[in-house]
Amino acid sequence: MMMDDRDPSTLLDLAIQSLLSNESVAIHSLEEIPRELFVPLFSAAFMGGYRKTLTAMVKVWPFTCLHIGTLSVQEPQRELLKAMVESLQFLPVHNSASRSPKLRILDVRQGVDCRTTCPEFGIRSPTCFHGCTHSARSILKLESQCSIVDPNPESQSSRQPMELLVDLSLDGTLREREFFALLLNKVEQSSGSLHLCCRDLQIDKFSYARNTLKFLDMTCIHNLAVDQASLSEVTNLMARMIYLDSLSLSKITCTSLHGKVFRVFLNYLGRMNCLKELNLSSFSLTDHLASLLRALPPNLDFLYLPFCEISYRDLKFLSQSPQASHLKLLNLSNNPMYWDDCGPFQILLQKLSDTLQHLAINHCHLTDAVLSAILPALTKCSHLRVISFVSNPITMPMLMRIVHYLTPLMELKYVIYPIPVHCYEQWHFHSSLDRQKLADVQAQLKAMLQAAKRSDMNWITYSQ
């Protein structure tokens, strides 16, 4: 008799698919199958779109937490998420079933780097690496207020506190409005036992979100992105936040950087001691970058300032600021640098030589002379992984010189470079691009990389 040499994991997959082929049998078996099979069965049911099985699994989930995590959420799976939220139960189930539900934290955020369920270290209180810690409505905060916690969930007569972790995009679409209405309805059904914890909030046009925001606990939010709003509306939000990791503002209107609103904004920004990432796009900061930087915590990792109209004075202060002393990412794109003195930029690169991993200086009107001046400082950035400097008017000899300088940086894997000016009949008019000349440039770069034995480097450019 020949032995079956198939991978055991493949045999498990086949067994799960066989079980899911009959959903009524799969649902009935949930009372009997080992806990260890719940995670692979859940993943297969989610990706396969088995709605009834998923809703049944949520009701008898044998672990404290359930995370979507890295499972792909496309349009069909969004309906599954809604069904899982609907399946949440807040009252202990009194029946003869051998398995009682233990689910306390449902996490429907996509892309979170975590397992489907976290290891459980305790019995009396939920243990989850991703559970809420800041809100007064978190499970841990609520249970810490109780002097006695019954170790037997089945004997409890009151509603059990639960958490629903979500990321929200308030863009005014019908789909998002319906999803948020479902969340609020579930919170209302729970009679206060369900804590809606939003970690990542994206607002597209503040007018779409004004009524919705009053239902959210702002202390939970770690990442906030606002597009198209007034600075006063942003500050009203920030007044209710403390633990922001990331703040992204785009197309924010402000009548004057000398007025009260901007001072209030800086005051709230100074309270964000956890802030690691700041992204200000299309935010006119001319000669006011110093005020902004002074308000920031000293441990900033990512700084984006595209389309911010920064001046030579701003760049000079940036090069001296302790808040920019160990950045991992710096984006100064779309800020024309017409000045002749490259000293501040050189100093800035030197200060960041031990930490900088990603540099973006696209559309900055950088000439051969400027790039030649900053290249020695740039080559000191030994941890640089990505550099992008597209749409700058450089020549082919300068591009070749840049290749020569950058290929020794062994951690540098991606270079997004500008098309040399000789490839255009008129610089910066894409309709005048000579495709053959561009092909010759790409062939020459490829040969230079091969000669330098840097096949691991990716040199990319963009053309229309």
ZATOR-805505 format. One record per residue (C-alpha): x, y, z. Coordinates in steps of 0.5 Angstrom, whole numbers, plus 2048, in hexadecimal, padded with zeros to 3 digits. Example, Ala and Ser with C-alpha at 12.3 -4.5 7.8 and 13.67 -1.06 7.14 Angstrom:
<sites>
((819 7F7 810))
((81B 7FE 80E))
</sites>
This chain:
<sites>
((800 800 800))
((803 807 7FE))
((803 80C 804))
((800 813 802))
((805 818 802))
((801 81E 802))
((803 824 806))
((7FF 823 80D))
((7FD 82A 80C))
((7FA 829 805))
((7F6 823 808))
((7F3 828 80E))
((7F1 82D 808))
((7ED 827 805))
((7EA 825 80B))
((7E8 82C 80C))
((7E5 82D 805))
((7E1 827 806))
((7DE 829 80C))
((7DC 830 809))
((7D9 82C 803))
((7D3 82B 808))
((7D2 831 80C))
((7CD 82E 810))
((7D1 828 812))
((7D7 82D 813))
((7D3 832 818))
((7D0 82C 81C))
((7D8 829 81D))
((7DA 830 820))
((7D8 82D 827))
((7DC 827 826))
((7E2 829 822))
((7E9 82A 826))
((7EA 832 827))
((7F1 831 823))
((7ED 830 81D))
((7E9 837 81E))
((7EE 83B 81B))
((7EF 837 814))
((7E8 836 814))
((7E6 83E 815))
((7EC 840 80F))
((7E9 83B 80A))
((7E2 83D 80C))
((7E3 844 80B))
((7E7 844 805))
((7E2 83F 802))
((7DC 843 804))
((7D9 83F 808))
((7D4 844 80C))
((7D0 83F 810))
((7D6 83B 812))
((7D9 842 814))
((7D4 844 818))
((7D3 83E 81C))
((7DA 83E 81D))
((7DA 845 820))
((7D4 842 825))
((7D9 83D 828))
((7E0 83F 827))
((7E4 83C 82C))
((7E9 841 82D))
((7E9 848 830))
((7EB 84C 829))
((7E9 84B 822))
((7ED 84F 81D))
((7EC 850 815))
((7F4 852 815))
((7F7 851 80F))
((7F1 84D 80B))
((7EF 850 805))
((7E9 855 805))
((7E6 856 7FE))
((7DF 858 7FD))
((7DC 851 7FE))
((7DF 851 805))
((7DD 857 807))
((7D6 854 808))
((7D9 84F 80C))
((7DC 854 811))
((7D5 857 811))
((7D2 850 813))
((7D7 84F 818))
((7D6 855 81C))
((7CE 853 81C))
((7D0 84D 81F))
((7D3 850 825))
((7CF 84E 82B))
((7D0 851 832))
((7CB 84D 837))
((7CE 846 839))
((7CB 840 835))
((7C8 83C 83A))
((7C7 835 836))
((7C9 82E 837))
((7CF 82F 831))
((7D5 82C 833))
((7D9 833 831))
((7D7 83A 833))
((7DA 840 830))
((7E0 843 832))
((7E0 849 82D))
((7E2 850 830))
((7E5 853 82B))
((7E3 853 823))
((7E9 857 81F))
((7E6 858 818))
((7EC 85C 816))
((7F0 85A 810))
((7F7 85A 80F))
((7F9 85A 817))
((7FF 855 817))
((7FC 850 81C))
((7FA 849 81D))
((7F2 847 81D))
((7F2 847 824))
((7F7 849 82A))
((7FA 844 82F))
((7F6 844 835))
((7FA 845 83C))
((7F4 846 840))
((7ED 843 842))
((7EA 849 846))
((7EC 84E 841))
((7EC 84F 83A))
((7F3 84F 837))
((7F4 852 830))
((7FB 855 82D))
((7F6 85A 829))
((7F1 85B 82E))
((7EF 862 830))
((7F3 866 836))
((7F1 86D 835))
((7EA 86E 836))
((7E6 86E 83C))
((7E1 869 838))
((7E7 863 837))
((7E6 85D 83A))
((7EC 85D 83F))
((7E9 864 841))
((7E2 861 842))
((7E4 85B 846))
((7E9 85E 84A))
((7E4 862 84D))
((7E0 85C 850))
((7E3 859 856))
((7E1 852 854))
((7E1 84F 84E))
((7DD 848 84D))
((7E2 843 84A))
((7DC 83F 847))
((7D9 843 841))
((7D3 83F 840))
((7D1 841 847))
((7D1 848 846))
((7CA 84B 845))
((7CC 852 843))
((7CF 854 83C))
((7D6 853 83B))
((7DA 859 839))
((7DD 858 832))
((7E1 85C 82D))
((7E1 85D 825))
((7E7 85F 822))
((7E6 863 81B))
((7E9 868 816))
((7E5 86D 813))
((7E5 871 80D))
((7E0 876 80D))
((7DF 878 806))
((7D7 879 805))
((7D6 873 801))
((7D0 86F 802))
((7D4 869 804))
((7D8 86C 809))
((7D2 86F 80C))
((7CE 868 80C))
((7D4 865 810))
((7D4 86B 815))
((7CD 86A 816))
((7CE 863 818))
((7D3 864 81D))
((7CF 869 820))
((7C9 865 820))
((7CD 85F 823))
((7D0 864 829))
((7C9 866 82A))
((7C6 85E 82B))
((7CC 85D 830))
((7C9 862 835))
((7D0 865 836))
((7D4 85E 836))
((7D7 85F 82F))
((7DD 864 82F))
((7DE 866 828))
((7E5 867 827))
((7E8 86B 821))
((7EF 86B 820))
((7F0 86E 819))
((7EB 874 817))
((7EB 877 810))
((7E7 87C 80E))
((7E6 87F 807))
((7E2 885 807))
((7E1 887 80E))
((7D9 889 80C))
((7D8 881 80B))
((7DA 87F 812))
((7D8 885 817))
((7D2 881 819))
((7D6 87B 81A))
((7DB 87D 81E))
((7D7 87E 824))
((7D6 877 825))
((7DE 875 825))
((7E2 875 82B))
((7E8 879 829))
((7ED 876 82E))
((7ED 870 82A))
((7F0 873 824))
((7F7 871 822))
((7F7 874 81B))
((7F3 87A 818))
((7F3 87C 811))
((7EF 882 80F))
((7EE 884 808))
((7EA 88B 806))
((7E8 88E 80D))
((7EA 895 810))
((7EF 895 816))
((7EA 897 81B))
((7E6 890 819))
((7ED 88D 81A))
((7EF 890 821))
((7E8 88E 823))
((7E9 887 822))
((7F0 887 825))
((7EE 88A 82B))
((7EB 883 82D))
((7F1 87F 82B))
((7F7 87D 82F))
((7FA 877 82C))
((7FB 879 825))
((801 875 821))
((7FF 878 81A))
((7FC 87E 818))
((7FB 880 811))
((7F8 886 80E))
((7F7 888 807))
((7F3 88E 804))
((7F2 891 80B))
((7F0 899 80A))
((7F2 89E 80F))
((7F1 8A5 80F))
((7F8 8A7 812))
((7FE 8A4 815))
((7FE 8AA 81A))
((7F7 8A9 81D))
((7F4 8A5 823))
((7F2 89F 81F))
((7F9 89D 81D))
((7FC 89E 824))
((7F6 89A 827))
((7F8 895 822))
((800 895 824))
((7FE 894 82B))
((7FA 88E 82A))
((7FF 88B 825))
((804 88C 82B))
((800 888 82F))
((801 882 82B))
((807 87F 82E))
((806 878 82B))
((806 87B 824))
((80B 878 81F))
((808 87A 818))
((806 881 816))
((803 882 80F))
((801 889 80C))
((800 889 805))
((7FE 890 801))
((7FE 894 808))
((802 89A 807))
((807 89B 80C))
((80C 8A0 809))
((810 8A3 80F))
((80C 89F 814))
((80F 898 814))
((813 89A 81A))
((80D 89B 81E))
((80A 895 81C))
((811 891 81E))
((811 894 825))
((80A 891 826))
((80C 88A 824))
((80F 884 829))
((816 883 828))
((815 87B 826))
((812 87D 81F))
((814 877 81A))
((810 879 814))
((80F 880 811))
((80B 882 80B))
((80B 889 808))
((809 889 801))
((806 88F 7FE))
((807 893 804))
((80B 899 801))
((811 899 805))
((816 89E 805))
((81E 89E 806))
((81C 8A1 80D))
((818 89B 80E))
((81D 896 80B))
((823 899 80F))
((81E 898 816))
((81D 891 814))
((824 890 813))
((825 892 81B))
((81F 88F 81E))
((81F 88A 823))
((819 887 821))
((81C 885 81A))
((822 882 81D))
((820 87B 81C))
((81B 87B 816))
((81A 874 813))
((816 877 80D))
((817 87E 80A))
((812 881 805))
((813 888 802))
((810 887 7FB))
((80D 88D 7F7))
((811 892 7FB))
((815 896 7F6))
((81C 897 7F8))
((81F 89D 7F4))
((824 89F 7F9))
((82B 89E 7F8))
((82E 89D 7FF))
((82D 895 800))
((830 895 807))
((82A 894 80B))
((828 88E 807))
((82F 88B 807))
((82F 88C 80F))
((828 889 80F))
((82A 883 80B))
((830 882 810))
((82C 882 816))
((828 87D 813))
((82D 879 811))
((82C 873 816))
((825 873 816))
((822 875 80F))
((81F 86F 80B))
((81A 873 806))
((81B 87A 803))
((817 87D 7FE))
((819 883 7FA))
((814 883 7F4))
((812 889 7F0))
((817 88E 7F4))
((81B 891 7EE))
((821 88E 7F0))
((827 88F 7EB))
((82D 88C 7E9))
((831 891 7EE))
((82C 88F 7F4))
((82D 888 7F3))
((834 888 7F2))
((835 88C 7F9))
((830 887 7FD))
((833 881 7FA))
((839 880 7FF))
((834 881 805))
((82F 87C 802))
((834 877 801))
((835 877 809))
((82E 875 80A))
((830 86D 80A))
((829 86B 80C))
((825 86E 806))
((820 869 803))
((81C 86E 7FE))
((81E 874 7FB))
((819 878 7F6))
((81B 87E 7F2))
((817 87E 7EC))
((815 884 7E8))
((81B 888 7E9))
((81F 88B 7E3))
((826 887 7E3))
((82A 885 7DE))
((82D 87E 7DC))
((834 87F 7DE))
((831 881 7E5))
((82C 87B 7E5))
((832 876 7E4))
((836 87A 7E9))
((830 878 7EE))
((830 871 7EC))
((838 871 7EE))
((837 874 7F5))
((831 870 7F7))
((832 869 7F5))
((837 868 7FB))
((831 869 7FF))
((830 862 800))
((829 863 804))
((826 867 7FE))
((821 863 7FA))
((81D 868 7F7))
((81F 86E 7F3))
((819 872 7EF))
((81D 877 7EB))
((81C 87D 7E6))
((81C 87C 7DE))
((822 880 7DC))
((820 886 7D9))
((823 884 7D2))
((81E 87F 7D1))
((819 885 7D0))
((818 88A 7CB))
((815 88F 7D0))
((817 88D 7D7))
((811 88B 7DB))
((80C 88A 7D6))
((80B 883 7D5))
((808 883 7CE))
((80F 885 7CC))
((812 87F 7CF))
((817 87B 7CA))
((815 874 7CC))
((81C 871 7C8))
((820 876 7CC))
((81D 873 7D3))
((81E 86C 7D1))
((825 86E 7D0))
((826 871 7D7))
((822 86B 7DA))
((827 866 7D6))
((82D 86A 7D8))
((82B 86A 7E0))
((82A 862 7DF))
((831 861 7DD))
((834 866 7E2))
((830 862 7E8))
((832 85B 7E5))
((839 85E 7E5))
((839 860 7EC))
((836 859 7EE))
((82F 85C 7F0))
((82A 858 7ED))
((826 859 7F4))
((825 860 7F2))
((81F 863 7EF))
((81F 869 7EB))
((818 86B 7E9))
((816 872 7E5))
((80F 874 7E3))
((80D 876 7DC))
((806 878 7D9))
</sites>
